[in-house]
Protein backbone atom coordinates (compact mmCIF):
# COMPACT_ATOMS: atom_id res chain seq x y z
CA UNK A 1 0.00 0.00 0.00
CA UNK A 2 1.23 3.51 0.70
CA UNK A 3 3.56 2.47 3.47
CA UNK A 4 7.19 1.65 2.84
CA UNK A 5 8.52 -1.48 4.44
CA UNK A 6 10.80 -0.14 7.19
CA UNK A 7 11.22 -3.21 9.33
CA UNK A 8 9.79 -6.64 9.98
CA UNK A 9 9.91 -8.66 13.19
CA UNK A 10 9.33 -12.41 13.39
CA UNK A 11 8.24 -13.77 16.76
CA UNK A 12 8.31 -17.55 16.93
CA UNK A 13 7.72 -19.89 19.80
CA UNK A 14 5.57 -22.67 21.17
CA UNK A 15 2.29 -22.12 22.94
CA UNK A 16 1.78 -24.83 25.54
CA UNK A 17 -1.60 -25.58 27.07
CA UNK A 18 -1.53 -25.61 30.87
CA UNK A 19 -5.15 -26.63 30.97
CA UNK A 20 -7.61 -28.11 28.53
CA UNK A 21 -8.76 -25.77 25.79
CA UNK A 22 -11.93 -25.40 23.78
CA UNK A 23 -12.07 -23.24 20.67
CA UNK A 24 -15.39 -24.09 19.09
CA UNK A 25 -15.71 -24.69 15.37
CA UNK A 26 -19.39 -23.82 15.54
CA UNK A 27 -20.15 -27.43 14.63
CA UNK A 28 -21.32 -30.49 16.47
CA UNK A 29 -21.87 -34.11 15.53
CA UNK A 30 -24.31 -36.81 16.63
CA UNK A 31 -22.79 -37.13 20.10
CA UNK A 32 -21.04 -33.84 20.88
CA UNK A 33 -22.66 -30.41 20.79
CA UNK A 34 -19.50 -28.36 20.26
CA UNK A 35 -16.43 -29.67 18.44
CA UNK A 36 -13.08 -27.85 18.45
CA UNK A 37 -11.73 -26.17 15.36
CA UNK A 38 -9.38 -28.44 13.35
CA UNK A 39 -7.19 -28.31 10.25
CA UNK A 40 -7.47 -30.43 7.10
CA UNK A 41 -5.64 -33.30 8.79
CA UNK A 42 -8.19 -33.33 11.60
CA UNK A 43 -5.77 -31.94 14.20
CA UNK A 44 -6.90 -29.13 16.47
CA UNK A 45 -5.60 -25.66 15.62
CA UNK A 46 -5.70 -22.24 17.22
CA UNK A 47 -6.85 -19.74 14.60
CA UNK A 48 -4.35 -16.88 14.32
CA UNK A 49 -7.24 -14.43 14.54
CA UNK A 50 -8.26 -15.84 17.95
CA UNK A 51 -4.78 -15.41 19.37
CA UNK A 52 -4.45 -11.95 17.85
CA UNK A 53 -7.75 -10.87 19.40
CA UNK A 54 -6.74 -12.01 22.88
CA UNK A 55 -3.30 -10.46 22.54
CA UNK A 56 -4.99 -7.22 21.60
CA UNK A 57 -7.39 -7.21 24.55
CA UNK A 58 -4.54 -8.18 26.92
CA UNK A 59 -2.49 -5.24 25.68
CA UNK A 60 -5.52 -2.95 25.73
CA UNK A 61 -6.22 -3.65 29.38
CA UNK A 62 -2.62 -3.14 30.51
CA UNK A 63 -1.97 -0.20 28.18
CA UNK A 64 -4.72 1.80 29.83
CA UNK A 65 -3.00 1.26 33.19
CA UNK A 66 0.26 2.56 31.70
CA UNK A 67 -1.20 5.76 30.32
CA UNK A 68 -1.40 4.51 26.72
CA UNK A 69 -5.12 4.97 26.46
CA UNK A 70 -6.78 2.70 23.92
CA UNK A 71 -9.99 4.04 22.37
CA UNK A 72 -11.86 0.82 23.20
CA UNK A 73 -11.59 1.38 26.95
CA UNK A 74 -11.50 5.17 27.14
CA UNK A 75 -13.34 7.99 25.45
CA UNK A 76 -10.30 9.35 23.65
CA UNK A 77 -10.55 10.35 20.02
CA UNK A 78 -9.26 7.83 17.52
CA UNK A 79 -9.78 7.44 13.78
CA UNK A 80 -11.59 4.20 14.64
CA UNK A 81 -14.40 5.91 16.54
CA UNK A 82 -14.40 9.48 15.19
CA UNK A 83 -16.29 10.34 12.02
CA UNK A 84 -14.38 13.62 11.68
CA UNK A 85 -10.99 11.86 11.80
CA UNK A 86 -12.22 9.20 9.37
CA UNK A 87 -13.16 11.88 6.84
CA UNK A 88 -9.78 13.55 7.32
CA UNK A 89 -7.99 10.22 6.80
CA UNK A 90 -10.06 9.36 3.73
CA UNK A 91 -9.08 12.67 2.15
CA UNK A 92 -5.39 11.98 2.78
CA UNK A 93 -5.74 8.55 1.16
CA UNK A 94 -7.33 10.13 -1.91
CA UNK A 95 -4.49 12.66 -2.16
CA UNK A 96 -1.97 9.77 -1.94
CA UNK A 97 0.53 11.94 -0.13
CA UNK A 98 2.39 9.31 1.82
CA UNK A 99 4.21 11.74 4.12
CA UNK A 100 0.89 13.25 5.24
CA UNK A 101 -0.61 9.78 5.70
CA UNK A 102 2.39 8.70 7.79
CA UNK A 103 2.16 11.87 9.87
CA UNK A 104 -1.53 11.13 10.51
CA UNK A 105 -0.82 7.52 11.49
CA UNK A 106 1.93 8.60 13.90
CA UNK A 107 -0.11 11.30 15.58
CA UNK A 108 -1.36 10.31 19.01
CA UNK A 109 -4.31 12.65 18.77
CA UNK A 110 -5.49 10.98 15.53
CA UNK A 111 -5.11 7.31 16.35
CA UNK A 112 -4.77 5.46 19.64
CA UNK A 113 -1.69 3.28 20.25
CA UNK A 114 -3.60 0.00 20.15
CA UNK A 115 -5.39 0.72 16.85
CA UNK A 116 -2.04 1.85 15.42
CA UNK A 117 -0.62 -1.57 16.20
CA UNK A 118 -3.59 -3.88 15.63
CA UNK A 119 -5.55 -1.84 13.11
CA UNK A 120 -9.29 -1.41 12.94
CA UNK A 121 -11.99 -1.23 10.32
CA UNK A 122 -10.32 1.98 9.14
CA UNK A 123 -6.57 1.33 9.31
CA UNK A 124 -4.46 -1.71 8.46
CA UNK A 125 -2.95 -3.88 11.18
CA UNK A 126 0.80 -4.11 11.69
CA UNK A 127 0.44 -7.56 13.24
CA UNK A 128 -0.23 -10.86 11.52
CA UNK A 129 -0.60 -14.17 13.30
CA UNK A 130 -0.48 -17.42 11.36
CA UNK A 131 -2.88 -20.19 12.41
CA UNK A 132 -1.17 -22.15 15.18
CA UNK A 133 -0.68 -25.78 14.19
CA UNK A 134 -0.39 -28.60 16.68
CA UNK A 135 3.19 -29.84 17.07
CA UNK A 136 2.26 -33.10 18.78
CA UNK A 137 1.99 -36.02 16.42
CA UNK A 138 -1.51 -36.79 17.52
CA UNK A 139 -4.02 -35.16 19.76
CA UNK A 140 -6.31 -37.10 22.02
CA UNK A 141 -9.16 -34.71 22.40
CA UNK A 142 -11.79 -35.61 24.94
CA UNK A 143 -15.35 -34.66 25.71
CA UNK A 144 -16.39 -32.61 28.72
CA UNK A 145 -19.90 -32.37 30.02
CA UNK A 146 -21.11 -28.94 30.85
CA UNK A 147 -24.27 -27.89 32.56
CA UNK A 148 -25.92 -24.64 31.64
CA UNK A 149 -26.83 -22.38 34.49
CA UNK A 150 -30.13 -20.55 34.45
CA UNK A 151 -29.04 -16.97 35.05
CA UNK A 152 -32.35 -15.99 36.62
CA UNK A 153 -32.48 -18.65 39.29
CA UNK A 154 -28.82 -19.78 39.25
CA UNK A 155 -29.88 -23.39 39.29
CA UNK A 156 -28.59 -25.98 36.89
CA UNK A 157 -31.09 -27.18 34.40
CA UNK A 158 -31.10 -30.65 32.98
CA UNK A 159 -32.26 -29.37 29.66
CA UNK A 160 -29.25 -27.10 29.35
CA UNK A 161 -26.71 -29.94 29.47
CA UNK A 162 -24.19 -29.81 26.67
CA UNK A 163 -21.05 -31.66 25.66
CA UNK A 164 -17.97 -29.97 24.31
CA UNK A 165 -14.70 -31.27 22.95
CA UNK A 166 -11.42 -30.15 24.54
CA UNK A 167 -7.76 -30.27 23.50
CA UNK A 168 -5.65 -31.85 26.29
CA UNK A 169 -3.26 -29.96 28.52
CA UNK A 170 0.37 -30.26 27.47
CA UNK A 171 -0.52 -29.83 23.79
CA UNK A 172 2.02 -27.64 22.00
CA UNK A 173 1.22 -25.30 19.14
CA UNK A 174 3.65 -23.44 16.85
CA UNK A 175 3.26 -19.71 17.13
CA UNK A 176 4.39 -17.26 14.46
CA UNK A 177 3.60 -13.59 14.79
CA UNK A 178 4.90 -11.04 12.30
CA UNK A 179 5.02 -7.31 12.93
CA UNK A 180 5.84 -4.76 10.24
CA UNK A 181 6.91 -1.13 10.49
CA UNK A 182 6.95 -1.29 14.27
CA UNK A 183 7.95 1.83 16.19
CA UNK A 184 9.55 1.68 19.63
CA UNK A 185 6.13 2.31 21.14
CA UNK A 186 4.64 -0.56 19.12
CA UNK A 187 7.42 -2.88 20.27
CA UNK A 188 6.90 -1.83 23.88
CA UNK A 189 3.16 -2.55 23.75
CA UNK A 190 3.80 -5.86 22.03
CA UNK A 191 6.39 -6.71 24.70
CA UNK A 192 3.70 -6.19 27.36
CA UNK A 193 1.36 -8.68 25.68
CA UNK A 194 4.04 -11.23 24.86
CA UNK A 195 5.42 -11.02 28.40
CA UNK A 196 1.93 -11.86 29.72
CA UNK A 197 1.84 -14.84 27.37
CA UNK A 198 5.30 -15.98 28.50
CA UNK A 199 4.26 -15.63 32.14
CA UNK A 200 1.23 -17.84 31.58
CA UNK A 201 -1.27 -15.06 32.20
CA UNK A 202 -3.06 -15.87 28.99
CA UNK A 203 -6.30 -17.73 28.36
CA UNK A 204 -7.62 -18.71 24.96
CA UNK A 205 -10.92 -20.12 23.76
CA UNK A 206 -14.15 -20.72 25.64
CA UNK A 207 -14.91 -21.22 29.34
CA UNK A 208 -11.83 -19.29 30.43
CA UNK A 209 -13.70 -18.16 33.54
CA UNK A 210 -13.41 -21.78 34.68
CA UNK A 211 -9.69 -21.81 33.92
CA UNK A 212 -9.96 -23.52 30.56
CA UNK A 213 -7.52 -22.43 27.86
CA UNK A 214 -4.69 -21.32 30.17
CA UNK A 215 -1.51 -21.35 28.17
CA UNK A 216 2.11 -20.23 28.20
CA UNK A 217 4.51 -19.15 25.49
CA UNK A 218 7.82 -21.01 25.48
CA UNK A 219 10.97 -21.06 23.33
CA UNK A 220 10.36 -17.53 22.07
CA UNK A 221 12.83 -16.27 19.45
CA UNK A 222 12.75 -12.89 17.78
CA UNK A 223 14.41 -12.18 14.44
CA UNK A 224 14.19 -9.00 12.44
CA UNK A 225 15.50 -6.63 9.80
CA UNK A 226 15.26 -2.92 10.23
CA UNK A 227 16.93 -1.18 7.29
CA UNK A 228 17.33 -1.49 3.54
CA UNK A 229 20.71 -3.26 3.73
CA UNK A 230 19.36 -5.85 6.14
CA UNK A 231 16.28 -6.26 3.96
CA UNK A 232 18.52 -7.03 0.98
CA UNK A 233 20.44 -9.53 3.09
CA UNK A 234 17.15 -11.18 4.09
CA UNK A 235 15.92 -11.29 0.49
CA UNK A 236 19.23 -12.79 -0.60
CA UNK A 237 19.95 -15.21 2.27
CA UNK A 238 16.50 -15.84 3.74
CA UNK A 239 16.25 -16.56 7.46
CA UNK A 240 20.05 -16.54 7.81
CA UNK A 241 20.08 -12.87 6.84
CA UNK A 242 18.00 -11.81 9.82
CA UNK A 243 19.29 -10.29 13.05
CA UNK A 244 18.35 -11.74 16.43
CA UNK A 245 16.73 -9.62 19.11
CA UNK A 246 17.66 -10.89 22.59
CA UNK A 247 14.61 -11.29 24.82
CA UNK A 248 15.98 -9.09 27.61
CA UNK A 249 16.43 -6.26 25.09
CA UNK A 250 12.90 -6.77 23.80
CA UNK A 251 11.32 -6.75 27.24
CA UNK A 252 13.43 -3.73 28.22
CA UNK A 253 11.28 -1.78 25.70
CA UNK A 254 8.52 -1.86 28.33
CA UNK A 255 10.53 0.65 30.40
CA UNK A 256 10.29 3.15 27.56
CA UNK A 257 6.50 3.37 27.80
CA UNK A 258 5.65 6.84 29.05
ZN1 LIG B 1 -8.27 3.29 18.68
Boltz pocket constraint, residues with backbone or C-beta under 6 A from the ligand:
constraints:
  - pocket:
      binder: B
      contacts: [[A, 70], [A, 71], [A, 72], [A, 78], [A, 79], [A, 80], [A, 81], [A, 111], [A, 112], [A, 113], [A, 114], [A, 115], [A, 116]]
      max_distance: 6.0
